[in-house]
């Protein structure tokens, strides 16, 4: 059973997208933020990976979330829109880490994240990517 390298694929896609890069520079992280992170920034994790048709495990469905943090509501909104656009553009693309057949968004949720003092505005972009190894 071989899984596509979804985290490196998403990280590369978000860092190379002009709209995301304009807002975050290179502050796109898989998992946790480093202690010295400066906002605006993005962190993501795809927690679920399911084979689409058992027993075939060539195509996988990856469901996860991208959390967009900023110092203002306006920047958080702009960043979430840019991230969603970049993820949806992955549909039908091929990368060294995998081939993405589909991208389905599940919406954007607003959050007030108490990880910072004072709390910072955040947006959670939920998405499912259908992919297979390259």
C-alpha positions as a Python dict, from the first residue, in 0.01 Angstrom:
ca = {
    (1, 'X'): (0, 0, 0),
    (2, 'X'): (155, 328, -116),
    (3, 'X'): (12, 664, -20),
    (4, 'X'): (76, 988, -207),
    (5, 'X'): (288, 1237, -10),
    (6, 'X'): (-4, 1469, 56),
    (7, 'X'): (156, 1697, 317),
    (8, 'X'): (458, 1791, 100),
    (9, 'X'): (226, 1830, -200),
    (10, 'X'): (-7, 2071, -17),
    (11, 'X'): (283, 2263, 138),
    (12, 'X'): (445, 2314, -202),
    (13, 'X'): (114, 2415, -361),
    (14, 'X'): (34, 2673, -92),
    (15, 'X'): (386, 2818, -82),
    (16, 'X'): (400, 2854, -459),
    (17, 'X'): (52, 3007, -503),
    (18, 'X'): (97, 3383, -572),
    (19, 'X'): (-206, 3493, -366),
    (20, 'X'): (-110, 3282, -61),
    (21, 'X'): (257, 3380, -92),
    (22, 'X'): (169, 3752, -111),
    (23, 'X'): (0, 3725, 229),
    (24, 'X'): (215, 3470, 413),
    (25, 'X'): (554, 3488, 239),
    (26, 'X'): (677, 3134, 327),
    (27, 'X'): (483, 3095, 652),
    (28, 'X'): (305, 2773, 555),
    (29, 'X'): (353, 2479, 792),
    (30, 'X'): (239, 2118, 816),
    (31, 'X'): (139, 2041, 1174),
    (32, 'X'): (248, 2295, 1436),
    (33, 'X'): (381, 2646, 1405),
    (34, 'X'): (740, 2707, 1510),
    (35, 'X'): (764, 2906, 1837),
    (36, 'X'): (873, 3227, 1661),
    (37, 'X'): (600, 3232, 1395),
    (38, 'X'): (485, 3572, 1271),
    (39, 'X'): (131, 3623, 1145),
    (40, 'X'): (-28, 3593, 897),
    (41, 'X'): (53, 3225, 870),
    (42, 'X'): (-103, 2893, 773),
    (43, 'X'): (-82, 2548, 926),
    (44, 'X'): (-252, 2238, 795),
    (45, 'X'): (-303, 1872, 859),
    (46, 'X'): (-480, 1602, 665),
    (47, 'X'): (-590, 1365, 941),
    (48, 'X'): (-786, 1112, 739),
    (49, 'X'): (-678, 899, 444),
    (50, 'X'): (-921, 645, 302),
    (51, 'X'): (-883, 419, -3),
    (52, 'X'): (-1162, 501, -247),
    (53, 'X'): (-1241, 149, -363),
    (54, 'X'): (-1145, -155, -159),
    (55, 'X'): (-943, -363, -219),
    (56, 'X'): (-783, -116, -462),
    (57, 'X'): (-563, 135, -283),
    (58, 'X'): (-436, 335, -578),
    (59, 'X'): (-669, 634, -525),
    (60, 'X'): (-700, 786, -180),
    (61, 'X'): (-934, 1042, -29),
    (62, 'X'): (-754, 1284, 208),
    (63, 'X'): (-968, 1501, 435),
    (64, 'X'): (-813, 1775, 640),
    (65, 'X'): (-808, 2136, 736),
    (66, 'X'): (-595, 2441, 672),
    (67, 'X'): (-600, 2695, 954),
    (68, 'X'): (-533, 3054, 851),
    (69, 'X'): (-427, 3296, 1127),
    (70, 'X'): (-387, 3673, 1097),
    (71, 'X'): (-383, 3991, 1303),
    (72, 'X'): (-710, 4117, 1151),
    (73, 'X'): (-1040, 3972, 1033),
    (74, 'X'): (-986, 4119, 685),
    (75, 'X'): (-648, 3952, 637),
    (76, 'X'): (-782, 3623, 777),
    (77, 'X'): (-1065, 3636, 521),
    (78, 'X'): (-827, 3719, 235),
    (79, 'X'): (-592, 3439, 337),
    (80, 'X'): (-871, 3182, 365),
    (81, 'X'): (-995, 3277, 17),
    (82, 'X'): (-644, 3247, -128),
    (83, 'X'): (-587, 2910, 40),
    (84, 'X'): (-921, 2772, -79),
    (85, 'X'): (-847, 2890, -433),
    (86, 'X'): (-502, 2728, -429),
    (87, 'X'): (-640, 2397, -301),
    (88, 'X'): (-921, 2385, -557),
    (89, 'X'): (-668, 2454, -834),
    (90, 'X'): (-492, 2128, -742),
    (91, 'X'): (-772, 1932, -913),
    (92, 'X'): (-645, 1760, -1225),
    (93, 'X'): (-277, 1831, -1155),
    (94, 'X'): (29, 1608, -1137),
    (95, 'X'): (323, 1655, -899),
    (96, 'X'): (626, 1453, -796),
    (97, 'X'): (445, 1373, -468),
    (98, 'X'): (122, 1257, -633),
    (99, 'X'): (-156, 1310, -884),
    (100, 'X'): (-463, 1501, -763),
    (101, 'X'): (-786, 1396, -932),
    (102, 'X'): (-1032, 1597, -726),
    (103, 'X'): (-1062, 1878, -473),
    (104, 'X'): (-1381, 1930, -275),
    (105, 'X'): (-1423, 2212, -26),
    (106, 'X'): (-1637, 2169, 284),
    (107, 'X'): (-1653, 2538, 370),
    (108, 'X'): (-1472, 2794, 581),
    (109, 'X'): (-1528, 2838, 954),
    (110, 'X'): (-1441, 3152, 1152),
    (111, 'X'): (-1263, 3105, 1484),
    (112, 'X'): (-1115, 3325, 1752),
    (113, 'X'): (-795, 3145, 1846),
    (114, 'X'): (-683, 3180, 2207),
    (115, 'X'): (-340, 3038, 2123),
    (116, 'X'): (-228, 3402, 2121),
    (117, 'X'): (-278, 3676, 2378),
    (118, 'X'): (-489, 3861, 2286),
    (119, 'X'): (-674, 3602, 2074),
    (120, 'X'): (-622, 3627, 1696),
    (121, 'X'): (-879, 3578, 1421),
    (122, 'X'): (-856, 3256, 1228),
    (123, 'X'): (-1031, 3071, 949),
    (124, 'X'): (-1048, 2695, 905),
    (125, 'X'): (-1066, 2578, 544),
    (126, 'X'): (-1190, 2217, 525),
    (127, 'X'): (-1115, 2019, 210),
    (128, 'X'): (-1097, 1667, 68),
    (129, 'X'): (-836, 1585, -196),
    (130, 'X'): (-853, 1270, -407),
    (131, 'X'): (-503, 1163, -503),
    (132, 'X'): (-279, 872, -598),
    (133, 'X'): (97, 824, -601),
    (134, 'X'): (281, 979, -897),
}
